[in-house]
Amino acid sequence: MEKEKTLIVALDLGGNRRFEAHVRELTELAKACDLSVCECIIQHADRANAATYIGPGKAEEVLYAVRQYDADLVIFDGELSPMQLKNLKNILDIPVMDRNTLILEIFSRRARTKESKLQVEIASLKYALPRLVGLHDALSRQGGASGAMSNKGAGEKKLELDRRHIENRIAFLRKELENVAKTRVTQRSLRKKSGLPLVGLVGYTNAGKSSIMNGMLSLYGRREEKMVFEKDMLFATLETGVREISTEKGKTFLLSDTVGFVDDLPHDLVQAFHSTLEEVCESSLLIHVIDITEEYLQEHMDVTTRTVKSLGAGNIPMLTVFNKTDLAGTTGYPKRTGDVLYISAKQPESIAFLAAAICEKLFAGRKKCELFIPYDKGSILSAITTSCEVLSTEYEAEGIRVVAYLDEKHAGRYLAYIQNIE
């Protein structure tokens, strides 16, 4: 299928040293949506035009480019107001979208699970709701009808009907999402009972989180564990994937791959994905993955830090991992300085190095203990199973023999039942 020919229009208001990078990122977002970018048109101005975002003269230039390339779509780098969107569509006479709409479209195409599809549709409808103005060339008056979508009265405009339809649809989707979220809560509860610590991969989109996940699975995953989708493009991963990682030294943890972050991610999209991103808040340790080849890596780091804090996960311990050191021409990796690591996710040695650092942070102070618990103390076994990593359980004549990793707090609490410590 032939790709849609697309023009990108960017407004440089001055003072933004990342403007060029922002435009490049918008181009990559368009490619991630399988669009063919013909040209990028830039206007330098002091402020956005209230009516058309860009000035009238620049709008005529864009119209000329639309005809020259026979373009199918124009994407603007900023967020368009309802009036700007309406006016630009009238001038250019082809579909127009802004950066937020493009991101929502990417998410809509990539969503696979029922939960992510519901979340994306809610975000898209909430963003479209105030932008209904101008979507209909004729606001014909409607006749009477019956049912939940009936007219409020003779003469209600189609715009009002559409708005009411969207509001009803959002309410329906939210109820559906609540039911799906209950399943996720149950899954989290089961994971907590396993006693295995959760490690969350976070970072800017396309930093290499999925590559790290697949690298871990290649080295330490079980045969039945599935690799996550991995591709060199923005927003390759939308769903949170959780996999069990068992290292060679007998240390086991759960690794979670989350959706990547991006600068100016639509607020409604962050809100919609909050239940998925809550996985981050359940983590015992976060791995902040950064693309070391990125020119504006500090800004990317700041975006991740702000997002993590907004989720309420700012106090969770973190390892900072600079990835793609092989592409940067860096030598002497993998290496570590405190809680900062330099690795290449494509190199098994780097993955093993990272796994060792994760285990050091997770299992510091934990010891392998053998406990013998009488049958009348079943609540103790339940508590250990819920809060600690249990390696084995054997039922004997007078009680239960348990081997588990206990930290100092739990070892002190169950000292009377400990028979051996390694």
Stockholm file with secondary structure:
# STOCKHOLM 1.0

chainA/1-422         MEKEKTLIVALDLGGNRRFEAHVRELTELAKACDLSVCECIIQHADRANAATYIGPGKAEEVLYAVRQYDADLVIFDGELSPMQLKNLKNILDIPVMDRNTLILEIFSRRARTKESKLQVEIASLKYALPRLVGLHDALSRQGGASGAMSNKGAGEKKLELDRRHIENRIAFLRKELENVAKTRVTQRSLRKKSGLPLVGLVGYTNAGKSSIMNGMLSLYGRREEKMVFEKDMLFATLETGVREISTEKGKTFLLSDTVGFVDDLPHDLVQAFHSTLEEVCESSLLIHVIDITEEYLQEHMDVTTRTVKSLGAGNIPMLTVFNKTDLAGTTGYPKRTGDVLYISAKQPESIAFLAAAICEKLFAGRKKCELFIPYDKGSILSAITTSCEVLSTEYEAEGIRVVAYLDEKHAGRYLAYIQNIE
#=GR chainA/1-422 SS CCCCEEEEEEEECSSCTTHHHHHHHHHHHHHHTTCEEEEEEEEECSSCBTTTBSCHHHHHHHHHHHHHHTCSEEEESSCCCHHHHHHHHHHHCSCEEEHHHHHHHHHHHHCCSHHHHHHHHHHHHHHHGGGCTTSCSCCCBCCCCCSTTCCSSTTCBHHHHHHHHHHHHHHHHHHHHHHHHHHHHHHHHHHHHHTCCEEEEEEBTTSSHHHHHHHHHHHHCCTTCCCCCCCSSTTCCCSCEEEEEECTTSCEEEEEECCCBCTTCCHHHHHHTHHHHHHHHTCSEEEEEEETTCTTHHHHHHHHHHHHHHTTCTTSCEEEEEECTTTTTCCSCSEEETTEEECCTTCHHHHHHHHHHHHHHHHTTCEEEEEEEEGGGHHHHHHHHHHSEEEEEEECSSEEEEEEEECHHHHHHTGGGEEEEC
#=GC SS_cons         CCCCEEEEEEEECSSCTTHHHHHHHHHHHHHHTTCEEEEEEEEECSSCBTTTBSCHHHHHHHHHHHHHHTCSEEEESSCCCHHHHHHHHHHHCSCEEEHHHHHHHHHHHHCCSHHHHHHHHHHHHHHHGGGCTTSCSCCCBCCCCCSTTCCSSTTCBHHHHHHHHHHHHHHHHHHHHHHHHHHHHHHHHHHHHHTCCEEEEEEBTTSSHHHHHHHHHHHHCCTTCCCCCCCSSTTCCCSCEEEEEECTTSCEEEEEECCCBCTTCCHHHHHHTHHHHHHHHTCSEEEEEEETTCTTHHHHHHHHHHHHHHTTCTTSCEEEEEECTTTTTCCSCSEEETTEEECCTTCHHHHHHHHHHHHHHHHTTCEEEEEEEEGGGHHHHHHHHHHSEEEEEEECSSEEEEEEEECHHHHHHTGGGEEEEC
//
